[in-house]
Each structure stands twice: as C-alpha cells, then as structure tokens.
Amino acid sequence: MTIHAVAMGALNHEAPFLIEKLVKDRIVETPSEAEALFTEVKRFLILAQMDNTTKWQMYSRRVDECWHQFILFTSQYFEFCQRYFGRYIPHSPGNAPESTASDAARENSFAEFAHCYEKVFGMSPSDDWYDERHVTTNRRVLNDHAGTFALRNNYGTIELLSSDGEMLLSVNEIAGDALTFVVQTPAFYVRELPGQLMDDEKIGLVSTLVEYKLLRLAP
C-alpha cells in the first residue's frame, strides 16, 4: 500500500483563504482548529485516491464540512486535485442518501478506515474524526429527526425510542427535561438544555447522542 510522493506532498499544501473562511463563518472557533480539520481533509483525499475499488465513507461531519468549504473555492480545489492526484476528486457529503447494495459492498467500516490510516500515516486517526469529542457548551447541534422520536418513563429511567419503538438510549430521570427538549428541537446550543444538568452533564448527553448518530454538530 504505497502512495506516490506527489500525493503525499498534498499534506504540505496550504490554503490560508480556507482557514480564514472557516473562522470567519464560525465553522470553527480558532485557526488551529481549522488547520487541524484541513489536515484531515488532505489525509482523507490521499486515502481516497489510493484504491479506486475502495469507497471510504466520510466519518466526521466536521471534516466533511471543511472539505465542502474547500470545494467552494472551485479553481483552487481543482488545481489542488490536479497537482497532487492527477484527477478531480468529487465530494461525497456525509449526509448523502444511502448507497445502493452494489455501492455498499465497496464501502468499509471506520475500523477498516482507521487501520488503513494508521498503516499509511503511522498514527491512529486524530480526535478530529470523533465528532463526539468536540462537543462544548457553545456548540450548535442539529437534530435531523426532531419530532420523530418518543420518550418513555420506565420506573425513573427515561428511554429514547425510535419511530418503530426500538429503544435507542436510556438516561437517568434527572436528564428527562433535557432529553425531551432534544427530541423536539431541530437546532440548539448545548448550553440551552433545560433542567438540572451541570455543563459537563449536558456535554456528556449530547456527546453520546452525536456518537450514536442521533445528533450532528452544526457547521
């Protein structure tokens, strides 16, 4: 599993215009966060061009948004792809429709992605691939399923149910008000969660829901 030196040179590519936009549009909080996400975009693109028979999913909404913002600079992105990969690499957004059965057969799990990542770059995927690790009280969160979940009080435990009645998550009753707010609200800041939860408990609840792909971090 080797990569052409030109492709690896993509890691040193700088895009100050992208970093500035990510900060200006409040997609990130700091330039260093923007730089870190851009690094992961470049690593993802390197892995994506290694094997045309492998289809890596986009495993992080934050990295995905950085990639999307890069593509908005059309000429610069096209030049980047041509210089390092010899072809244009199209964007497959993280919220794209489900693949067909034939496509899905070529997709790999995050564990397989992590294994390939470590083999190529000599390290495990950075924390930037785990969106749940970047939840703060000031993070805005999106609920694409608002109004579709139900709650059930089971002797002091609040259970989150899918539309078909499957239990997805259970929390202590003290988090009931917060979870009720979450399932009804399309977009909110973590700090807005009602009830008696401390900030670290609010972060813990939202992080768990993000990890289970029930919520996603807003760009």
C-alpha positions in Angstrom: 0.0 0.0 0.0 2.2 2.8 -1.3 1.4 6.4 -2.2 3.1 8.4 -4.8 5.4 11.1 -3.3 3.5 13.8 -5.2 0.2 12.7 -3.5 1.9 12.8 -0.1 3.1 16.3 -0.9 -0.6 17.3 -0.6 -0.1 17.2 3.2 2.1 20.3 2.9 -0.4 22.3 0.8 -1.5 25.4 2.5 -4.8 27.2 1.9 -4.9 30.4 4.1 -8.1 31.5 2.3 -9.9 28.4 3.5 -8.6 28.8 7.1 -9.8 32.4 7.1 -13.3 31.4 5.8 -13.7 28.6 8.3 -13.0 31.1 11.2 -15.0 34.0 9.7 -18.1 31.8 9.1 -17.7 30.4 12.6 -17.5 26.9 11.4 -14.5 26.6 13.7 -13.6 28.5 16.8 -9.9 29.0 16.1 -7.4 29.0 13.2 -5.6 26.0 14.8 -8.9 24.0 14.7 -9.3 24.9 11.0 -5.8 23.8 10.3 -6.3 20.5 12.0 -9.5 19.8 10.0 -7.8 20.8 6.8 -5.0 18.3 7.6 -7.6 15.6 8.0 -9.3 16.5 4.7 -5.9 16.1 2.9 -5.3 12.8 4.6 -8.8 11.6 3.6 -8.2 12.6 0.0 -4.9 10.8 -0.1 -6.5 7.6 1.2 -9.4 8.1 -1.3 -7.1 8.2 -4.3 -5.1 5.1 -3.3 -7.6 2.4 -4.5 -10.5 3.1 -6.8 -12.2 -0.1 -5.7 -12.4 1.1 -2.1 -15.1 3.7 -1.1 -14.4 5.3 2.2 -17.3 6.9 3.9 -17.0 10.4 5.4 -16.9 9.6 9.1 -16.8 13.1 10.5 -19.3 15.9 9.9 -16.6 18.5 10.9 -14.1 17.1 8.4 -16.8 16.8 5.8 -17.8 20.5 6.3 -14.1 21.6 5.9 -13.9 19.6 2.7 -17.1 21.1 1.4 -15.9 24.6 2.2 -12.6 23.9 0.3 -14.6 22.8 -2.8 -16.4 26.1 -2.8 -13.1 27.6 -3.9 -13.6 25.9 -7.2 -10.5 26.8 -9.1 -8.2 26.3 -6.1 -9.7 22.9 -5.3 -9.5 21.8 -8.9 -5.8 22.9 -9.1 -5.1 21.1 -5.8 -6.6 17.8 -7.1 -4.8 18.0 -10.4 -1.5 18.8 -8.9 -1.4 16.1 -6.3 -3.7 13.4 -7.6 -3.9 14.0 -11.4 -7.7 14.0 -11.3 -10.7 15.8 -9.7 -11.9 14.1 -6.5 -15.7 14.7 -6.2 -17.2 15.5 -2.8 -19.5 12.8 -1.2 -21.2 14.6 1.6 -21.7 12.8 4.9 -25.4 13.2 4.7 -25.7 11.8 1.2 -28.5 9.3 0.5 -27.8 5.7 1.4 -25.8 3.8 -1.2 -27.3 1.1 -3.3 -26.5 -2.5 -2.4 -23.7 -2.7 -5.1 -22.1 0.5 -3.8 -22.4 -0.6 -0.2 -20.4 -3.7 -0.9 -17.4 -1.4 -1.7 -17.7 0.7 1.4 -15.7 0.0 4.5 -16.2 0.5 8.2 -14.5 3.1 10.3 -12.4 0.4 11.9 -11.0 -0.5 8.4 -10.5 3.1 7.7 -8.6 3.6 10.9 -6.4 0.6 10.1 -5.6 2.0 6.6 -5.0 5.4 8.1 -2.5 4.1 10.6 -0.7 2.0 8.0 -0.2 4.9 5.7 0.4 7.8 8.2 2.0 5.9 11.1 -0.6 7.0 13.6 -4.2 6.4 14.7 -6.9 8.8 13.3 -6.8 12.1 15.2 -9.6 13.2 17.6 -11.0 15.3 14.7 -12.5 12.1 13.3 -14.6 11.7 16.5 -17.2 14.5 16.5 -18.5 13.5 19.9 -15.2 14.6 21.4 -15.7 18.1 20.2 -19.0 18.9 22.0 -18.8 22.0 24.1 -21.5 24.1 25.7 -21.1 26.6 22.9 -21.5 24.1 20.1 -24.6 24.3 18.0 -26.2 20.9 17.4 -28.7 19.8 14.7 -31.4 17.2 15.1 -32.5 15.9 11.7 -35.0 13.6 13.4 -36.8 16.2 15.6 -40.4 15.1 16.3 -39.8 11.5 15.2 -38.6 10.0 18.5 -40.7 9.2 21.5 -39.8 9.1 25.2 -40.9 6.5 27.8 -40.6 6.8 31.6 -39.6 3.3 32.8 -39.6 3.5 36.6 -37.4 6.6 36.8 -35.4 5.8 33.7 -36.2 7.9 30.6 -35.9 5.8 27.4 -35.5 7.3 23.9 -37.5 5.3 21.4 -37.3 5.2 17.6 -40.4 5.6 15.5 -40.8 1.8 15.5 -40.5 1.6 19.2 -36.8 0.4 19.4 -35.0 1.7 22.5 -32.1 3.8 21.4 -30.8 5.2 24.7 -31.8 5.5 28.3 -30.9 8.2 30.8 -31.5 9.0 34.5 -34.7 10.8 35.2 -32.7 14.0 36.1 -31.9 14.3 32.4 -35.5 13.9 31.3 -36.2 17.6 30.7 -33.0 17.9 28.6 -33.8 14.8 26.5 -37.4 16.0 26.0 -36.0 19.3 24.7 -33.5 17.5 22.4 -36.1 15.3 20.7 -38.4 18.2 20.0 -35.8 20.8 18.8 -34.3 20.9 15.3 -31.3 23.1 16.3 -29.9 24.3 19.6 -26.8 25.1 21.6 -25.7 22.6 24.2 -25.8 25.3 26.8 -29.6 25.7 26.2 -30.5 22.3 27.5 -33.1 22.8 30.3 -33.3 21.1 33.6 -30.8 20.4 36.4 -27.9 19.2 34.4 -24.4 20.6 35.0 -22.4 21.7 32.0 -20.3 18.6 31.9 -23.5 16.5 32.1 -25.0 18.4 29.2 -21.9 17.8 27.2 -22.0 14.1 28.1 -25.6 13.7 27.0 -25.1 15.4 23.7 -21.8 13.7 23.0 -23.5 10.3 23.4 -26.3 11.3 21.0 -23.7 12.5 18.5 -21.7 9.3 18.9 -24.9 7.3 18.1 -25.5 9.5 15.1 -28.8 10.8 16.6 -27.5 14.4 16.5 -24.8 16.1 14.5 -22.7 19.1 15.1 -23.7 22.2 13.1 -21.1 23.6 10.7 
